[in-house]
């Protein structure tokens, strides 16, 4: 009986930690401007969006296991080219992030650095990591994802297909 309760509780936690929300308070708002650094250490004040196409803005850290697990899946989205994938690290060390990028051979994700998440977590009211925003090409937040996702799953693809730019 006790084991059954523990398994039920674990299942509930896993399901609730990996969810998406198209009714979140950020949905419909413009992506906020933030002061973050590029991977060369230059501080930029920027609005995170895809410019000519929608973007997935992922708030993550190297110490966050679910964040690390989902990164290859995000790279596959970036490789396809329908979405600009922007990953904002909340690590304490930019060097650690640079090592992670090099080891993972990430080429298509655009990485940025926000020490301890001071800007990104506050601007986006991110209470946990990873958190990913689907931002349309006009910089409006359309969807919020909480927890690690399999970005190639059918459910996620349905959401992404809804917002990708269609060319004639």
N, C-alpha and C positions, 0 to 999 in steps of 0.2 A: 504494500500500500504506500509506504513512504517513498520507495523508488518510483512508483507511478506518479506521485505528486511532484517529485524532483524533475522527472522527465517532462511532465506537463509544464512546469514552470520554465524549464530550459527552452522548450519549444516556443512558449509565449515570448520569452525574451529575444530569441533569435528572429522570430517573425516580426516583432515590433521594432527591432533595431534596423531591419532592412525594409524600409518602406518608402513610398513616394507620396507626395502631397501636391495636388493641383489646387488646393484651397488654402494653402499656407498664407500667412499675412504678407509675405513678400511677393506673392504672385500678383502680377498686374502693375507692380512698381518698377521704376527704372533701376537698373543695376547701380548701386552706389559708387561714388568715387572713393578710392582708397590710396593711401601712400604705402606702396610696397616697393620691393627692390627686384631688379632683374638679377639674373644669376652672376652678373659681373659686379654687383654691389651698388649699382646706381639707383638712387631713390627716384621713383616715378609717382606722379599723381595721376591715376588712371581709372577709367570706367571699364570694368571687365566685360567685354562682349566680343562678338565675332566679326564686327564690321560688315563684311560682305556676305556673311552666312551666320547661322546661329552658333552659339557656343555652349559648351559644358564647362562650367567653372567649378573645379573640384578643390575643396578646402581639405587638406590632409597633413600628415606628418610621417616621418620615417619610423617613429616609435609606435605608430598606430598599426597594428597587425592587419586589421581589415582594409586599411588604406593601401598598404603594401600589396595585399592580395589582389585588390581590384585594379591596380595600376596597369598591368599588361592588357587587361580588357579595355581600359580607356585608350591605351595606345592603338589598339585595333580600330577604335572609332576614329581616332585622329588620322590614321593611315588611309581610311576610306575617303576622307576629304569633305564629307558633307557637313561636318561640324568642326569648329576650331575648339580644341581641348586646351584649357588653361588650368594648370595645377598650381595652387598657392600653398606653399609649405608653411606650416606653423612650427617648424623646428627651432631649436635654440642656436643651431650652427648651420650657416649657409654651406660650409665645407662638407658637412655630412650629407646635405642634399645633393651637392655636386657629385659626390662619390656614388650616391644612390643612382643618379641619372646615368653616370658612366657605366656602372656595373650592370644596370638594366638595359643598356643600349637603347634608351628612349630617344627617338629622333623626331617624332611628330608632335609630341605634347609640348606646349609652351610653358616652361616652368618659371615661377616667380617665388619670391621669398618674403615672408612676413614674420619677423622674429617673435616667437611665442604667440603668434596670431593676434597681436595687439590691434591691428586695423581690421583684418578680415572677420575675425570672430565677433568683434563688437558691431561692425557695420552690418553683418548678416545675422546677428543674434544666433550664432552657431553654438549650440550647447554641447555638441559632440562631433566627433570626426569618424569617418568622412561625411561630408555634406557636399552635395553637388547641385548646382543651379543650372537649369536649362534657360538660357538667355537668348531671345530671338535677335535677329540682325539689327533691330531697332533699339537694342539694349533694354528690353522689357523682360523681366523674369516671368517665365511661363510655367515653370514646374520646379519643385524642390524635392530632391532625393535625400533620404537619411540612411546612413549605413552603407556598407559595401554592396555593390550591385554587379551582376553579370551583365555587362553592357551589350552582349550579343544575344541575350534571351529574347524570346518572342514578345513578351510583355513590354520590355524596354524598347525593342525595335518599333513596336506600334506607336509608342509615345514619340520617339525620335523622328519617325517618318512623318508624323503630323506637322512637325515644325521645320523640317529641312527645306531648303530653297529648291524649288523645282525649276529647271531651265527648259526652255522650249527647244 
